[in-house]
Amino acid sequence: MNNSNWGSIYKELGLEPIINATGSVTALGGSIVAKEVQEGMDLANDVYIPMTQLEKKVGDQIANILNVPAAYITSGAGSALTLAAAAFMAGKDDDKIQQLPNTDGMPNKILIQKRQRYWYDRCMELSGGQLVEIGDENGTTANQLSDAIDSQTACVHYPVYEQEEIDKKILRLEEVIEIAHGKNKPVSVDAAGQIFPLENFGKYVRMGADFQCIAAKYMGAPHSTGIALGTEDVIDSISRHSFVGYESRRIRGIGRPHKIDRQEIIGVLYAVKRWMGMNHEERLSIEETKTLNIVNFLKNIKGIKVEIINNIIGHQPFGLSMDIDSNIYKTTNIDFVEILKNSTPSIWTRVPDGEESIVIHVFGMNDEQSNIVANVIKNKLEGLKI
Ligand SMILES: *Cc1c(COP(=O)(O)O)cnc(C)c1O
């Protein structure tokens, strides 16, 4: 932001650049490619390479680094979910691969605990499968899951959020793996954000899940990339459903529109190496400093309550929540989000669905921007004093 050209490429288009105080959201472009990653991508750009070989080589290297049997680069964690569902339904049978999304004659039920339904589970249905909820709002029992698994079951799907409090009403992943594997059915895990602590990276496959996805958007790779981790069998199957299979094997699988560039594949490799080799204490300290820039600036102002979010697990450490006292200011949390959006520069925050406080994340901000955000909040509030 130091240079006055900040955002000029967008301003020239008549668009207004945003200070992203809301974290990694796809609606704003999600994330910034790390410098080392961009360098690797530039090196990859002016050379052609057989994509099947590149996918295999990079997948093998990443599997090796992460200590899992196999890996595959996809166009986002969402694509990894869609391809995995395809793999669990059609396997390596080329006729079935070409039949999807018509699932006649294949197991096509994707089981998920009712309380685990989430925004991205839709990606599991895009290759033709159908989510089936097990249990209810009050939870799911081992018997309910066990009884629901039959010949039509493609897999059991399980999202994990280690940064959140444990939901005691749902079956633990260990139990789900035991029950599903007891009936010879695979388990897929959405671990898109589980990239820290480092031992969480790939953990669910090492625990016995057949597949997990990682969103490379959270770790300095292009926002459009993801990683499938899994058994050799599942990853081999995913590769056959992929755009590479479509073009190189001349098998028309559903993965064709999930295309990814060779630059992006190299970018993910660079991002994984960078992430595994980086000084995470330093990374966390930078995120904490940006958070404290805002918290310390605002904490003594009358009529607002700011609280640091003390979380370092997953992809989005620290950040803060903020509550405005409407007896002191002529605004509410919800309205103030709009006021910040309409300020200059425009600052995006949000009151997450189902919550009441404004949540500010520092993932998408540099040090200077965090200070700007603190100042704008203070100034705007001063003007709203009752
Ligand atoms: C972001 C995210 C996804 C989707 O990943 P993309 O790489 O954007 O396709 C899926 N699941 C979870 C939990 C996520 O956070």
The ligand as an ORCA input file, in Angstrom:
! r2SCAN-3c Opt
* xyz 0 1
  C     -12.688    -22.854      1.040
  C     -13.269    -24.157      1.444
  C     -13.693    -25.081      0.494
  C     -13.639    -24.830     -0.999
  O     -12.323    -24.744     -1.408
  P     -11.955    -24.070     -2.820
  O     -10.482    -24.271     -2.909
  O     -12.331    -22.624     -2.704
  O     -12.711    -24.784     -3.865
  C     -14.215    -26.282      0.929
  N     -14.325    -26.556      2.241
  C     -13.939    -25.687      3.199
  C     -14.081    -26.068      4.637
  C     -13.388    -24.451      2.820
  O     -13.006    -23.597      3.771
*
